[in-house]
């Protein structure tokens, strides 16, 4: 991997990136969401539209990525406040390595700047950073700052912030198959023991529940090779908003939509209603 080229991105970043005070109206909405129905334990987000946002504003694609940092801040903060336990952000896919070298280099440097500067704030707010993906492809500096933050925050419990970096759903499935194959060859696993539960335990998300809610920004109707196994029963929310304009208000809209849906998992509505009625009597 080539060395990361130096670019001055810091002047455009909010110096108070994490955890500002929320206003009374925001607290009211949060209380409404948390008391009216269940908040998803795990929300996954395909953060799309930085480049198109930048083009509409007459800016460069790199400036679009920088602008998207503020959206990350607001969504992480709001998620931690309303009780989301896992937030997975699709930050950089394995396919994104094919983008122009200048853009890739700027994205890697942006990751270093943001994570390196905000590590202490994440830790102080009881947020754990976790990275999923083929991190062997990352530049040494990126790996180093990610590993340092993961080590510092590994015992935090309020929210796990998963950064899907150099990640794709197909890569995740292939690496799980390879690991199972190695364990079968070593005599640790019997082929007939491989089922859905065992397979899931070899995925990069083995330590967390599957996402109940999958959000995609920019209006595209595809999941772009993201969490293919894990999103089998995720509720999908698509918004036309480009990622740099996505804020907690849009996150709340997605959660409201999630709360309005009936999740059947292959069963009928009558079965679900009967089960819910029985549970309410316990």
N, C-alpha and C positions, 0 to 999 in steps of 0.2 A: 504494500500500500504506500503510495507517495506521501511525502510529508505534507502536513496541512499548511496551506498558504496563509499568511497573516493578513487579516482584514480587520479594520476597526469597526466593530458592530456595537460596542458598548454605549455610545452616546444616544442611541435610539431606544435603549431598553429602560424600562421603568426601574429606578433605583430601589423602589419599595415593592419588590415583585410579589412577595407573598403576604397575605393576611393583613389586610386593612380592616377597619371597623365596618360592620354592616349597618345599614340604616333600619329604622323601625319597620318600614314597609317590607323590606326583605326578610326580616325576622318573622313578620306575620305570615308571609308566603311559605317560609320554611316550616313554620308550625302547622300550617294547613296541610302541607304535603306529608309531614311525618305523622300527623294524627288521623288523617282521613283514610289512609290506606298504606300498604307496605311500600317502603322505598326499596328499589333494587339493591341487593347486596353487591352486585358486580355490574358495572357499566363499562362498556367498551366503546371507543370512539374512533372512527376513521376521519382524521382531520384533513379535509380536502378543500382545495380552492384557493390556496395561498397565491399561486401564480396568476390565476384569473382575477383575483382581487387586486393584485398589484398592477396588472395590465389596465384595468378599469380606472385606476388611480394615477396612471402615467408613471408608475414606479417599476423598478426591476423586480425580478422574481425573488432575489435574495431579500429585498426589502419586504416582500410579502411574507417570507418565512419569519423575519424579525417581528413583524406586526402580529403574527400568530402566537408569539410568546405571551402576549397579554391575555389572550383567550385561554391559554393553558393555565395561567395564574388564576383567573377567575373561576374556571371550571374545577380546578383542584381545590380551591378554597371553599367553594359552595358545596362540593361533594363531601368534604370532610365535615362541614357544618351540619349537614342533614343526615349523616349517618351511613353514607355509602362506605362499604368496607374495602372494596377493590375497584380501582379505576385504571383501565388499560387504554393507553393512547398509542395509536398506530403512527409512529414517528418517522420511520424510514424503512421501506421494504427492501427485500433482496433485489427486486427489479429496479429500485431507485439508483443502484450503483451504475446503471447505464446512462444516467443523466450527465450533462456536461460537467467536466472536472471542476470548473470554477464553482458551480452551484453545489456540488457534493462537498468540496472543501469548505465552503462557507457554512454549510449545514453542520459539518463536524465541528467547526470552530464555535458555532453558536451553541451547540450542546455543551462544549467545554466551558464556555463563559457562563451560561445560565446555571448548569448543575453545580459547577465549582463555586459560584458565588452564593447559591441558595442552599447549599448543603446544611449549614447551621440552622437556617430557618425551618427547613423540613424537619430536622431533628428536634428542634425546640417545640414544634407543633405536633410531635408524636406521629409523624408520617414516615413510613418505610418506603425507600426506593428499591425497586426491583427491575431488572432488565431481562427481557426474553428475546431470543433471536440468536443468530449465528455471530456471536461477538468476536469470533476469531478473525472475521473480515474487517473489524474496526481498526482504525489507527491506534497505535500504542497509547497516545495521549488521551483518547476518548475512553479506552478500556480502563486506564488508570483512574480517571476522575470518577467513572461510574463505579468501579470496584471500591474506591475509597468511601464514596457516599453509601453504597450498599452495606459496607462493613459497619460504618458508624450508626446507621439507622436500622440495623437488622432486628433489633428487639422492640421497635416501635409498633404500636398496635391500633392506632386510631384509623388509619387508612393506609392501604398498600397501593402505592403509585407505580403501576407497571409501565415501563417504557418499552414498546415493541420496536426494537432497533435492529436493522438488518434481519428483519423477520418476514416470513411468509407462512401461510397455512400449509402449503405443500411441503416446505422445508420442515416444519414441525412434525408432520406426519411421517416423512421419510426418516428423520432422525430418530423418531420413536420406533419405527420398524427396525432400523439398524440396531438400536439398543436392545430390543427384544430378541433379535436374531443372535446377538453376541451372548445374551444370557441363556438362550436355548442351547447354544453350542457349548457353553460352560456348564450346562447341567443345572442351572439355577431356576429355569422355567421349563415346564412341559408344554409342548405345542398345544395340547388340548386344553390347557389352562388359560389360553389367550382369549379373553372376551372383552366387551366394551369397557368394563371397569378396569381391568388390568392394562389395556391399551392406553386409557386416559392417564394412568399413573406414570406413563413414560413421556407424556407431552411436557412441554416447557411450563405449562400452567397446572401441573399436577397438584400443587399445594393450595389451589384456590377453586372456588366453584365456577361453573361455566357462567358467562355473562347472561343475565336475564334481559338486559336491554343493550342493543347495538345501535349507536347513532352514527349516521353518515351525513356530513355537511356537503354543500355545493350542488345538491340535487341529482347526483348520479345514482342510478339504480343498479348497483352491483356492490359486492363485498370485497372485490379487488384482492383476492387471495389472502384474506385476513381471518384467522381463527376458524378455519373451515370445519374442523371437528367440533370445536367448542360452541359454535353458534348454531348448532342443529335446531335448537328450540328457542333461540333468542328472539325477543320481540324487536323488530327493526323499525327505527324511526328515521325518516329521511327529511332533511330540510334543505331548501334552496339557498340558505345563508352560507356564504363563504366562511371558512374557518376564522379569519381575522376579525369578523364581525360577530362571531358566536360568543355569547356571554351566558351568565347564569340564568337570565330570563328564558333563553332558548332551552337550556338544560331543564328548567322547571317545566317547560311545555312538553318536553320529551317524557319526563317522569309522569306528568298528568296523563299523557296518552297511554303510557305503560299501565298506569293504575286503572284505566278505563277498560282495558282488554281482558278477555277471559282466556286464561292459559289452560288448554285442554290436554296437551301432550298425548294426542291420539285418542282421547276419550270423548264421549259425547257431553253436551252441555248438561243434560239431566244427571249424568254420573258426577260431574263436578259439583253441581248444586246440592246433590244428595250428600256428598262427602263433606262439603262446607257446612251444611246444616248439622250433620252429625258432630263435626268438630266444635261447632259453636255451643253445643249442649254439654260438652265435657267440662 
